Amino acid sequence: MIPFKDLETIYSNEQLFLLLICRIYFSASDIADFNNFIASHPQDWQLLYKMARAHGIRPFVYHVMTKYNLAGDATFLSKLEKDNQIALQRNMMKAVVSSKITNDLKKQSITLINYKGSVLAAQYYENLGMRESVDIDFIASRRDIAVIEDYFIANGYIAKETVPRRYLEFYKIFFKDIVYTLPKYKCNIEIHWSLLNRFTGNYPSFDFFLPHIRPHYQNNTECTVLSPTYDFLAIISNHLVKDMGTRFKYIIDIACILKKHPELLTEPDLLTIAGRYGFKKRLVNGLSVVSSLTGVAVGPDYSTKVTQEDLKIPLQYPIELRNFQFNSIHFLKRSLALQDNVKYKIGLLTRSFFYFFIPSYIDINTFRLPVYVFPLLVILRPFRLLFEKMRSTTVK
């Protein structure tokens, strides 16, 4: 773990506040450290709230501050209390919805694996309300997507990110999920047949994870989750492999998992899998950042020297690197730096180039062309992306 005083030249007072809250939770700092910090580092409480909201850690901050009776601005704490109550209610609702979807589709011999979101909070945090989550995430078989989609349509879910059925087989080759919304609860349900879009790289999918499922019971609900090692692999696909630790919530999630299951990093298969699928550098770099910031031990196999840039990104504000898009220069640059070797760098650049021409659900739904004129979508896509970029620049 990097000493707190060595980070004062990297972070603002507000970023240091959030980091210290995190270290207190993981027993890497104590109340005396917090009191000394507050006395010498004045806070902009409005800015601090915005940062906690951007990184999705408002209930986490509230839990730590109330658990350890830490001093803070009354308005700031009042806002966090409301956020904590909302997070708890939403996570309880998501547990019920997840259970219903899982059990309904099980009757059709379809297995859904629940990961991330509220089920992550239930398994690895001290209470269900501590983690903000937006979506319900499932891993499913590519073969079952059409039946799952029929289930959503029949039960009143609204399509948010999908394509007409005539394009579904094409879409499944190059993209990773469909998204439906449950209007009653304003909740997105994401069905992933792949954990990464193909331009991002290769990664284990449903059939790899299926032998490692187990039931999870929570408040009279049941869903299907993965054993800890494979749940960890599924979660880092998003947190470290795709998004490369761009939100502080991701760092805290991983630290929570490792705090509960420190034996995970003694699994020899973990590094073998990372090497086979080309994300070893992202894994080791990401876990080194987790350890450097939180104090959670990761061991020598997962330790490497981290740069100031590595440390700045998880607490960035505003968040410039939000998610990995093939046409984001900043994200592409960082992803290239974290590829395992030159071969993977060339592969990433090549795939990203081709994705300028591969129609997404936006292209397919915008132009609504028949399948027999599909090549026209390939021609139109670069123009749509260019127009979108010009429009976003004008708005700014």
C-alpha positions as CSV (number, residue, x, y, z in Angstrom):
1,M,0.0,0.0,0.0
2,I,1.3,3.4,-0.9
3,P,1.6,5.7,2.2
4,F,-1.2,8.3,2.4
5,K,1.2,11.2,2.5
6,D,2.8,10.2,-0.8
7,L,-0.6,10.5,-2.5
8,E,-1.2,14.1,-1.5
9,T,0.6,15.4,-4.6
10,I,-1.6,13.3,-6.8
11,Y,-5.1,13.8,-5.4
12,S,-7.3,16.7,-4.3
13,N,-8.5,17.0,-0.8
14,E,-11.8,15.5,-1.8
15,Q,-10.2,12.5,-3.6
16,L,-8.1,12.0,-0.5
17,F,-11.2,12.0,1.6
18,L,-12.8,9.2,-0.5
19,L,-9.6,7.2,-0.4
20,L,-9.3,7.5,3.4
21,I,-12.9,6.4,3.8
22,C,-12.0,3.3,1.7
23,R,-8.9,2.6,3.7
24,I,-10.8,2.8,7.0
25,Y,-13.3,0.2,5.7
26,F,-10.5,-2.2,4.8
27,S,-8.7,-1.5,8.1
28,A,-5.7,0.2,6.4
29,S,-6.4,3.5,8.3
30,D,-8.2,4.4,11.5
31,I,-10.4,7.1,13.0
32,A,-7.4,9.0,14.3
33,D,-6.0,9.3,10.7
34,F,-9.4,10.6,9.6
35,N,-9.6,13.2,12.4
36,N,-6.1,14.4,11.6
37,F,-6.9,14.6,7.9
38,I,-10.1,16.6,8.4
39,A,-8.4,19.1,10.7
40,S,-5.8,19.9,8.1
41,H,-7.6,19.3,4.7
42,P,-10.7,21.5,4.3
43,Q,-13.4,19.9,2.1
44,D,-15.7,21.3,-0.6
45,W,-18.7,19.2,0.5
46,Q,-20.7,19.9,-2.6
47,L,-17.9,18.8,-4.8
48,L,-17.3,15.8,-2.6
49,Y,-20.9,14.7,-3.1
50,K,-20.7,15.1,-6.8
51,M,-17.5,12.9,-6.9
52,A,-19.1,10.2,-4.7
53,R,-22.1,10.2,-7.0
54,A,-20.0,10.0,-10.2
55,H,-18.1,7.0,-8.8
56,G,-21.2,5.3,-7.5
57,I,-20.1,5.1,-3.9
58,R,-22.5,7.3,-2.0
59,P,-24.0,4.5,0.2
60,F,-20.5,3.1,0.8
61,V,-19.3,6.5,2.1
62,Y,-22.4,6.8,4.2
63,H,-22.0,3.3,5.7
64,V,-18.3,3.9,6.7
65,M,-19.0,7.4,8.1
66,T,-21.9,6.2,10.3
67,K,-20.3,3.0,11.3
68,Y,-17.2,4.7,12.7
69,N,-19.1,7.9,13.7
70,L,-16.9,10.1,11.5
71,A,-17.4,13.8,11.5
72,G,-18.8,15.5,8.3
73,D,-21.0,18.2,7.0
74,A,-24.6,17.8,8.1
75,T,-26.1,18.4,4.6
76,F,-23.6,16.1,3.0
77,L,-24.5,13.3,5.4
78,S,-28.2,13.9,5.0
79,K,-28.0,13.5,1.2
80,L,-25.9,10.3,1.6
81,E,-28.5,8.9,4.0
82,K,-31.2,9.3,1.4
83,D,-29.0,7.7,-1.2
84,N,-28.3,4.8,1.1
85,Q,-32.0,4.2,1.6
86,I,-32.7,4.3,-2.1
87,A,-29.8,1.9,-2.8
88,L,-31.2,-0.5,-0.3
89,Q,-34.7,-0.4,-1.7
90,R,-33.5,-0.8,-5.3
91,N,-31.2,-3.7,-4.4
92,M,-34.0,-5.5,-2.6
93,M,-36.3,-4.9,-5.6
94,K,-33.6,-6.2,-8.0
95,A,-33.2,-9.3,-5.9
96,V,-36.9,-10.0,-6.4
97,V,-36.9,-9.3,-10.1
98,S,-33.7,-11.4,-10.6
99,S,-35.3,-14.3,-8.8
100,K,-38.5,-14.1,-10.8
101,I,-36.7,-13.9,-14.2
102,T,-34.3,-16.8,-13.2
103,N,-37.1,-19.1,-12.1
104,D,-39.4,-18.3,-14.9
105,L,-36.8,-19.1,-17.5
106,K,-35.6,-22.2,-15.6
107,K,-39.0,-23.6,-16.3
108,Q,-38.1,-23.4,-20.0
109,S,-34.8,-25.1,-19.3
110,I,-32.8,-21.9,-19.6
111,T,-30.0,-21.1,-17.1
112,L,-29.2,-17.5,-16.3
113,I,-26.2,-16.6,-14.2
114,N,-26.5,-13.4,-12.1
115,Y,-23.4,-11.3,-11.5
116,K,-22.4,-7.8,-10.6
117,G,-25.1,-5.5,-9.3
118,S,-27.1,-6.2,-6.2
119,V,-26.0,-9.8,-6.0
120,L,-22.4,-8.6,-5.7
121,A,-23.4,-6.3,-2.8
122,A,-25.2,-9.2,-1.1
123,Q,-22.2,-11.5,-1.3
124,Y,-19.3,-9.3,-0.6
125,Y,-20.4,-6.1,1.2
126,E,-21.4,-5.7,4.8
127,N,-25.0,-5.0,3.9
128,L,-27.2,-4.9,0.8
129,G,-27.6,-1.2,0.7
130,M,-23.9,-0.3,0.5
131,R,-23.4,-0.6,-3.2
132,E,-25.1,1.5,-5.9
133,S,-26.1,-0.5,-9.0
134,V,-28.0,0.5,-12.1
135,D,-28.7,-2.8,-13.9
136,I,-29.4,-6.4,-13.4
137,D,-26.8,-8.4,-15.2
138,F,-27.1,-12.0,-16.4
139,I,-24.8,-14.3,-18.3
140,A,-26.7,-16.5,-20.7
141,S,-26.1,-18.9,-23.5
142,R,-26.0,-17.4,-27.0
143,R,-28.4,-20.2,-28.1
144,D,-31.1,-19.0,-25.7
145,I,-31.2,-15.3,-26.5
146,A,-34.2,-15.4,-28.8
147,V,-36.3,-17.3,-26.2
148,I,-35.2,-15.0,-23.5
149,E,-36.2,-12.0,-25.6
150,D,-39.6,-13.6,-26.3
151,Y,-40.1,-13.9,-22.5
152,F,-39.3,-10.2,-22.0
153,I,-41.7,-9.1,-24.7
154,A,-44.5,-11.4,-23.4
155,N,-44.0,-9.9,-19.9
156,G,-44.1,-6.2,-20.8
157,Y,-40.5,-5.4,-20.7
158,I,-39.4,-2.6,-23.1
159,A,-36.6,-3.1,-25.5
160,K,-33.7,-0.6,-25.0
161,E,-30.7,-2.1,-26.8
162,T,-31.6,-4.9,-29.2
163,V,-32.2,-5.5,-32.9
164,P,-35.0,-6.9,-35.1
165,R,-35.0,-10.7,-35.0
166,R,-33.8,-10.9,-38.6
167,Y,-30.6,-9.2,-37.5
168,L,-30.1,-11.1,-34.2
169,E,-27.7,-13.8,-35.4
170,F,-25.4,-11.2,-37.0
171,Y,-25.6,-9.0,-33.8
172,K,-24.6,-11.9,-31.6
173,I,-21.4,-12.5,-33.5
174,F,-20.0,-9.0,-33.0
175,F,-21.7,-7.6,-29.8
176,K,-22.2,-8.9,-26.3
177,D,-25.7,-8.2,-24.9
178,I,-29.3,-7.1,-25.3
179,V,-30.9,-4.7,-22.8
180,Y,-34.5,-4.5,-21.8
181,T,-36.2,-2.2,-19.3
182,L,-38.8,-3.0,-16.6
183,P,-40.9,0.3,-16.7
184,K,-42.5,-0.4,-13.3
185,Y,-39.1,-0.2,-11.5
186,K,-37.1,1.8,-14.1
187,C,-34.5,-1.0,-14.1
188,N,-32.4,-2.3,-17.0
189,I,-31.9,-6.0,-17.4
190,E,-28.8,-6.9,-19.4
191,I,-28.4,-10.4,-20.9
192,H,-24.8,-11.0,-21.8
193,W,-23.9,-13.9,-24.1
194,S,-20.3,-12.5,-24.2
195,L,-18.7,-10.5,-21.5
196,L,-16.8,-8.3,-24.0
197,N,-17.6,-6.9,-27.4
198,R,-15.4,-8.5,-29.9
199,F,-13.3,-5.4,-30.6
200,T,-12.3,-5.3,-26.9
201,G,-10.8,-8.8,-27.1
202,N,-11.6,-12.5,-26.4
203,Y,-12.9,-13.7,-23.0
204,P,-14.5,-16.8,-21.5
205,S,-18.2,-17.0,-22.2
206,F,-21.3,-18.8,-20.8
207,D,-20.1,-22.4,-21.5
208,F,-16.9,-21.7,-19.7
209,F,-18.7,-20.5,-16.6
210,L,-21.7,-23.0,-16.6
211,P,-20.0,-25.8,-14.7
212,H,-19.2,-23.4,-11.8
213,I,-22.8,-22.2,-10.9
214,R,-24.4,-22.5,-7.5
215,P,-27.7,-21.2,-6.0
216,H,-27.7,-18.0,-4.0
217,Y,-30.5,-17.3,-1.4
218,Q,-31.3,-13.8,-0.3
219,N,-34.4,-12.5,1.6
220,N,-36.6,-15.4,0.4
221,T,-35.4,-15.1,-3.1
222,E,-33.2,-17.4,-5.1
223,C,-30.9,-16.8,-8.1
224,T,-28.0,-18.6,-9.8
225,V,-24.5,-17.2,-9.2
226,L,-20.9,-18.4,-9.7
227,S,-18.4,-19.9,-7.3
228,P,-16.0,-17.2,-6.0
229,T,-13.2,-17.8,-8.4
230,Y,-15.4,-17.7,-11.5
231,D,-17.5,-14.9,-10.1
232,F,-14.2,-12.9,-9.7
233,L,-13.3,-13.7,-13.3
234,A,-16.7,-12.5,-14.5
235,I,-16.5,-9.3,-12.5
236,I,-13.0,-8.4,-13.6
237,S,-14.1,-8.8,-17.2
238,N,-15.9,-5.5,-16.7
239,H,-13.9,-3.8,-14.0
240,L,-10.3,-4.5,-15.1
241,V,-10.4,-6.0,-18.6
242,K,-12.9,-3.8,-20.3
243,D,-13.1,-0.6,-18.3
244,M,-9.6,-0.9,-16.7
245,G,-10.5,0.5,-13.3
246,T,-12.0,3.8,-14.4
247,R,-14.3,4.2,-11.4
248,F,-13.5,4.0,-7.7
249,K,-16.5,1.7,-7.2
250,Y,-14.7,-1.0,-9.3
251,I,-11.6,-0.8,-7.0
252,I,-13.8,-1.1,-3.9
253,D,-15.7,-4.1,-5.4
254,I,-12.5,-6.0,-6.1
255,A,-11.1,-5.2,-2.7
256,C,-14.3,-6.5,-1.1
257,I,-14.1,-9.8,-3.0
258,L,-10.5,-10.3,-2.0
259,K,-11.1,-9.3,1.6
260,K,-13.7,-12.1,1.8
261,H,-11.8,-14.6,-0.3
262,P,-8.1,-13.9,-0.1
263,E,-7.5,-17.5,-1.3
264,L,-8.7,-16.6,-4.8
265,L,-5.2,-15.3,-5.8
266,T,-3.6,-18.6,-4.9
267,E,-5.6,-20.3,-7.7
268,P,-3.0,-21.2,-10.3
269,D,-5.8,-21.3,-13.0
270,L,-6.3,-17.6,-12.7
271,L,-3.0,-16.5,-14.2
272,T,-3.2,-19.3,-16.8
273,I,-6.6,-18.1,-18.0
274,A,-5.4,-14.5,-18.0
275,G,-2.5,-15.5,-20.2
276,R,-4.6,-17.6,-22.5
277,Y,-7.1,-14.8,-23.2
278,G,-4.5,-12.0,-23.2
279,F,-5.5,-9.9,-20.2
280,K,-2.7,-10.8,-17.8
281,K,-1.2,-7.3,-17.8
282,R,-4.6,-5.6,-17.2
283,L,-5.2,-8.1,-14.3
284,V,-1.9,-7.6,-12.6
285,N,-1.9,-3.8,-13.1
286,G,-5.5,-3.5,-11.9
287,L,-4.9,-5.6,-8.8
288,S,-1.7,-3.7,-8.0
289,V,-3.7,-0.5,-8.1
290,V,-6.3,-2.1,-5.8
291,S,-3.6,-3.0,-3.3
292,S,-1.8,0.3,-3.6
293,L,-5.0,2.3,-2.8
294,T,-6.9,0.0,-0.4
295,G,-4.2,-1.9,1.4
296,V,-5.8,-5.3,0.5
297,A,-2.9,-7.8,-0.1
298,V,-2.6,-9.3,-3.5
299,G,0.8,-11.2,-3.3
300,P,3.9,-11.0,-5.5
301,D,2.3,-12.8,-8.6
302,Y,-0.2,-9.9,-8.9
303,S,2.1,-7.0,-8.0
304,T,3.8,-4.6,-10.3
305,K,5.0,-1.0,-10.2
306,V,2.1,1.4,-10.8
307,T,2.5,4.9,-12.3
308,Q,0.9,8.2,-11.3
309,E,-1.4,7.8,-14.3
310,D,-2.5,4.3,-13.0
311,L,-3.4,5.9,-9.6
312,K,-5.1,9.0,-11.0
313,I,-7.6,7.1,-13.2
314,P,-9.7,5.3,-10.5
315,L,-10.4,8.6,-8.7
316,Q,-10.6,10.9,-11.8
317,Y,-13.2,13.7,-11.7
318,P,-14.8,14.5,-13.9
319,I,-14.8,10.9,-15.3
320,E,-13.3,11.2,-18.8
321,L,-12.7,7.5,-19.4
322,R,-16.2,6.1,-18.9
323,N,-16.3,3.0,-20.9
324,F,-14.3,1.4,-23.7
325,Q,-15.4,2.4,-27.1
326,F,-13.4,1.6,-30.2
327,N,-13.5,5.2,-31.4
328,S,-12.4,6.8,-28.1
329,I,-8.8,7.9,-28.6
330,H,-8.1,8.2,-24.8
331,F,-9.5,4.8,-24.0
332,L,-7.8,3.2,-26.9
333,K,-4.5,4.6,-25.9
334,R,-4.8,3.3,-22.4
335,S,-6.0,-0.1,-23.6
336,L,-3.0,-0.4,-25.9
337,A,-0.6,0.4,-23.1
338,L,-2.1,-2.5,-21.1
339,Q,-2.1,-5.1,-23.8
340,D,0.1,-8.2,-23.0
341,N,2.3,-7.9,-26.1
342,V,2.6,-6.4,-29.6
343,K,0.5,-9.1,-31.1
344,Y,-2.5,-8.1,-28.9
345,K,-1.9,-4.4,-29.6
346,I,-2.1,-5.0,-33.4
347,G,-5.2,-7.2,-32.9
348,L,-6.9,-4.4,-30.9
349,L,-6.1,-1.8,-33.5
350,T,-7.3,-4.0,-36.3
351,R,-10.5,-4.9,-34.6
352,S,-11.2,-1.3,-33.7
353,F,-10.7,-0.2,-37.3
354,F,-13.2,-2.8,-38.6
355,Y,-15.7,-1.8,-36.0
356,F,-16.0,1.6,-37.8
357,F,-17.9,-0.4,-40.4
358,I,-19.8,-3.1,-38.4
359,P,-23.4,-1.9,-37.8
360,S,-24.5,-1.6,-34.2
361,Y,-28.0,-1.8,-32.9
362,I,-28.2,2.0,-33.3
363,D,-27.4,1.8,-37.0
364,I,-29.8,-1.1,-37.6
365,N,-32.6,0.6,-35.7
366,T,-31.9,4.0,-37.2
367,F,-32.0,3.0,-40.8
368,R,-34.4,0.0,-40.6
369,L,-33.2,-1.5,-43.8
370,P,-34.1,-5.0,-45.1
371,V,-31.5,-7.6,-44.6
372,Y,-30.8,-8.0,-48.3
373,V,-29.4,-4.4,-48.4
374,F,-27.2,-5.0,-45.4
375,P,-24.0,-3.8,-47.2
376,L,-25.6,-0.3,-47.3
377,L,-25.5,-0.3,-43.5
378,V,-21.8,-0.9,-43.6
379,I,-21.4,2.2,-45.9
380,L,-23.7,4.4,-43.8
381,R,-22.2,3.6,-40.4
382,P,-19.0,5.7,-40.7
383,F,-21.1,8.7,-41.7
384,R,-23.4,8.3,-38.8
385,L,-20.4,8.1,-36.4
386,L,-18.9,11.2,-37.9
387,F,-22.2,13.1,-37.7
388,E,-22.6,12.0,-34.1
389,K,-19.1,13.1,-33.2
390,M,-19.6,16.5,-34.9
391,R,-22.9,17.0,-33.0
392,S,-21.4,16.1,-29.6
393,T,-18.5,18.6,-30.3
394,T,-21.0,21.3,-31.2
395,V,-23.0,20.7,-28.0
396,K,-19.9,21.0,-25.9
